[in-house]
Amino acid sequence: MLSSLRTKLVLSHLGLVLLAMSVLGFYLLRSVDWFYLKVIQTGMRDEMVLLSERLGPDLASGNRDAVRTYLEQIEGGVTVRVLVADNSGTIVGSTEPEESGLVGQPGIAHGLGMALQERIETVSPGVNHPTSDVVSMSAPIKWNGKTVGSIRLSHQMGDLYSQLWELTTTILIGLTIAGSVSLLLSIVLAQSLSAPARRLAAAARAVSAGRLDYRVNPSGNDEIREAGRAFDALAERLKEMEWARQQLLGDVAHDLHSSITGVGMATEALQRGAIDDPTLRPLLLDGLASHSLRLHRMADDLLQTARLEAGRLQLHRTKLSPTALLRSIAAEFTAEAAQVGVTVELETGAELPALRADGERLAQALGNLVENAIRHTPEGKKVILGGSVRGDECLLLVRDEGPGISEQEMRKLFDRFNRFSEGRPGRLGFGLSIAKGLVEAHGGRIEVVSQPANGAAFTIVLPIDAEEASGDQGRS
């Protein structure tokens, strides 16, 4: 139960909310307590000033009866208890009837000690007086610059505690309601977050079980839904690759069956006596050679792809002239292109700087690009080879005058399991993929530019070795 994402989200959200509410509630209660205490102390200070001004003349004249009578008269008119002593420290009166017995006693025993020393003292319940239920204030009474007595005001905290309890109850009820609402919102929010995660997990299980049509189809813009959309794109890609893989297996099976059948039929005919027929024998031997070449090409493509996939391709780098490589490739494919009515042209300017490369592998990559260009170039058009230098890079260009490459095909141009058109017998459609892998093994890349109906240009970009470049310049 606690391991589910929804439960963890609810507990985390609710825990943060409860912590925040607890801190807020404690702060509010402490603030209210402090505020009420300050209000009481301010009121007591004001009343003390008024009483001191009223009682000062009587205490100065020694009229203790007038002081006592005045205190008895204001008993119900003040919110605090008042205790007054003369300049000798003897209590002369109080507003509380139950304190009438204190008259004539020393005031030092009843909180007037500091006042008798002409100092103001405030006593509040709290850290210094944790068990006190009274807030009191005492001060000297002065008249004409002389201390004529002292006064103490005290306020019972019972009423304040009652008000604070009511306020505390109200705050607790509010926090409870807020906590309940927070719990509900946390559940709703957790559900909205965990639901797409559960759908994503279900989709992953379905795809891993082979159901490549399963999709999450998320709605929204949060991170989990973005992950869902990425998963759907991945599943679609897997579906396309699976379809291409099945198509490739069908093509391989078809080509193998066709070649083996041709070899078998030719061999059987030769065994039955066609080997002695001067007319039929050359045709059968040419057929055997053709089928053998097809099988060799298929095996070579598969082996090359496997090596690139496993990272086991070994390069034998030597000093190589890119211009000579372009010339040899152009000469190699001129006759093949002429058979389909296509012309191969070589456009080279100045001698290109030498490269440190595996000549055989680089020729294979360039040849695959040229072969692909010839296959997509209409009769009467041209395939152009060229080379140039851009900064510290050598560019080998193969451009055709074919129909170009669509945007959809461009995205999957170098995929190993995609064939965009019918290839020639014995070719599995790995040419571009193999060319890309061979160029990248040399530390280069292939750039493609194409527009519909305007042909396509493939450029092999290779880094120029600094030492080789400087050597060529020194000899030129």
Secondary structure, 3 states (H helix, E strand, C coil): CCCCHHHHHHHHHHHHHHHHHHHHHHHHHHHHHHHHHHHHHHHHHHHHHHHHHHHHHHHHHCCHHHHHHHHHHCHHHCCCEEEEEECCCEEEEECCHHHHHHCCCEHHHHCCHHHHCCCCEEECCCCCCCCCCEEEEEEEEEECCEEEEEEEEEEECHHHHHHHHHHHHHHHHHHHHHHHHHHHHHHHHHHHHHHHHHHHHHHHHHHHCCCCCCCCCCCCCCHHHHHHHHHHHHHHHHHHHHHHHHHHHHHHHHHHHHHHHHHHHHHHHHHCCHHHCCCHHHHHHHHHHHHHHHHHHHHHHHHHHHHHHHCCCCCCCEEECHHHHHHHHHHHHHHHHHHCCCEEEEECCCCCCCEEECHHHHHHHHHHHHHHHHHCCCCCCEEEEEEEEECCEEEEEEEECCCCCCHHHHHCCCCCCCCCCCCCCCCCCCHHHHHHHHHHHCCCEEEEEECCCCCEEEEEEEECCHHHHHHHHHHC
